């Protein structure tokens, strides 16, 4: 009897894990003609939905570099304004399919992955709108510590049209020199 119960539980667990790494909000579409090499480098977090891994952080950045096997190495960092300490987390991102489609999965904890989807990016790869696996995860990124108002408005409209409650966004302070970044 134990085996009859155990097999369906394993099957359900496998389905949940596989679906969670391929998730994207229902109305969202990752960009096509994505050029990962142009996406590499440092991005400043302009806005995000708050969640436990970035709780109380400002001056947050993401740095991306390409590994030989085609995976993207991720270094996220930020300053915890309560503890007055810099924090960082290393992760890995993998394409979920075609490398020209900006639909990836990212992991900071071993075999557990979550969706990472580039929904919008400008032609010069200076500003990006990122969706996670569902409507609880959203980021606006920039190569600089600020973003032009027209880009901000455009990205907020895209996010809103998908179903995001953009009033939940936290606008991130970028007022400290991040020791994890070797700025020019």
C-alpha positions in Angstrom: 0.0 0.0 0.0 2.9 2.4 0.8 4.2 2.1 -2.8 0.8 2.9 -4.3 0.6 6.2 -2.4 4.3 7.0 -2.8 4.3 6.9 -6.6 1.5 9.4 -7.1 3.1 11.8 -4.6 6.4 11.6 -6.5 4.6 12.3 -9.7 2.8 15.3 -8.3 6.0 16.6 -6.8 7.8 16.3 -10.1 5.0 18.1 -12.0 5.0 20.9 -9.5 8.8 21.3 -9.6 8.9 21.2 -13.4 6.0 23.7 -13.8 7.5 26.1 -11.3 10.7 26.5 -13.2 8.9 27.1 -16.5 6.4 29.6 -15.1 5.6 33.0 -16.5 2.5 35.1 -15.8 -0.5 34.1 -18.1 -0.5 37.3 -20.3 3.2 37.8 -20.3 5.5 37.0 -23.3 9.3 36.9 -23.1 11.0 38.9 -25.8 12.3 37.2 -28.9 15.5 38.0 -30.8 17.2 38.1 -27.3 21.0 38.6 -27.4 22.4 37.2 -24.2 25.9 38.7 -24.8 24.4 42.2 -24.9 22.5 41.5 -21.7 25.6 40.5 -19.7 27.2 43.0 -17.2 25.8 45.1 -14.4 22.2 46.1 -14.0 20.8 48.4 -11.2 17.5 47.5 -9.7 15.2 50.5 -10.2 12.0 48.9 -8.8 10.8 45.6 -7.6 8.0 43.8 -5.8 9.2 43.1 -2.3 9.8 39.5 -1.3 11.7 37.8 1.4 15.1 37.4 -0.3 15.4 41.2 -1.0 13.6 42.4 2.2 15.2 45.6 3.5 17.7 45.9 0.7 18.5 49.0 -1.3 21.4 49.7 -3.7 20.6 46.3 -5.3 22.2 45.1 -8.4 22.4 42.1 -10.6 25.6 41.1 -12.5 25.4 38.6 -15.3 28.3 36.8 -17.0 28.4 33.9 -19.4 29.8 30.5 -18.5 31.5 28.3 -21.1 28.5 25.9 -21.2 26.1 28.8 -22.1 24.6 29.2 -18.7 24.5 32.7 -17.1 26.2 33.2 -13.9 24.3 35.6 -11.6 25.6 37.7 -8.7 22.8 39.7 -6.9 23.9 42.1 -4.2 22.4 44.9 -2.1 22.7 46.9 1.1 20.6 45.9 4.1 19.6 49.3 5.6 18.6 47.7 8.9 21.7 45.7 9.6 24.0 48.1 7.8 25.6 45.2 5.9 26.1 44.4 2.2 24.6 41.0 1.1 25.1 38.9 -2.0 23.8 35.8 -3.5 25.3 33.7 -6.4 23.1 31.9 -8.8 22.8 30.3 -12.2 20.3 31.0 -15.0 19.6 28.6 -17.8 17.5 29.1 -20.9 14.2 27.1 -20.8 14.4 26.6 -24.5 15.5 28.6 -27.5 18.4 31.0 -26.6 16.9 33.7 -28.7 13.8 33.8 -26.4 14.4 35.6 -23.1 12.7 32.9 -21.0 15.1 31.5 -18.4 15.0 29.8 -15.1 17.2 30.9 -12.3 18.4 29.2 -9.1 20.2 30.4 -6.0 19.4 27.2 -4.1 20.6 24.0 -5.8 18.0 22.2 -7.9 15.2 24.7 -7.2 14.5 27.1 -10.1 12.1 30.0 -10.7 11.1 31.8 -13.9 13.1 34.8 -15.1 11.5 36.4 -18.1 12.7 39.5 -19.9 9.4 41.1 -21.1 10.8 44.4 -22.5 14.2 45.7 -23.3 15.2 48.8 -25.3 17.2 48.4 -28.5 20.5 49.5 -26.7 20.0 47.0 -23.8 20.0 49.8 -21.2 16.6 49.2 -19.6 14.7 46.0 -18.9 11.4 44.8 -17.5 11.6 41.4 -15.8 8.8 39.0 -14.7 9.2 36.1 -12.4 7.1 33.0 -12.4 3.8 34.8 -11.5 2.3 38.2 -10.6 4.2 38.3 -7.3 7.6 38.9 -9.0 8.5 42.0 -11.1 11.6 44.1 -11.6 12.7 47.1 -13.6 16.4 47.2 -14.3 18.7 49.8 -15.7 22.4 50.1 -16.7 22.4 53.4 -14.8 21.1 54.2 -11.3 18.0 55.8 -12.7 15.6 55.4 -15.6 14.0 58.0 -18.0 10.4 58.8 -17.3 9.2 57.6 -20.7 10.8 54.2 -20.2 9.3 54.0 -16.7 5.9 54.9 -18.0 6.1 52.4 -20.8 7.3 49.5 -18.5 4.6 50.3 -16.0 1.9 50.1 -18.7 3.2 46.8 -20.0 3.3 45.4 -16.5 -0.2 46.7 -15.7 -1.6 45.3 -18.9 -0.3 41.9 -17.9 -2.0 42.1 -14.6 0.6 43.4 -12.2 -0.5 45.8 -9.5 2.3 48.3 -10.1 1.3 50.3 -6.9 3.1 47.5 -5.1 6.5 48.4 -6.6 9.3 49.5 -4.3 11.4 52.2 -5.9 15.0 51.2 -4.9 17.5 53.7 -3.6 20.8 53.7 -5.4 22.8 56.1 -3.3 25.8 54.0 -2.1 28.8 52.6 -3.9 28.3 48.8 -4.1 31.5 47.0 -3.2 30.5 44.1 -5.5 30.7 46.3 -8.5 33.9 47.6 -10.1 32.4 50.9 -11.4 34.2 52.9 -14.0 
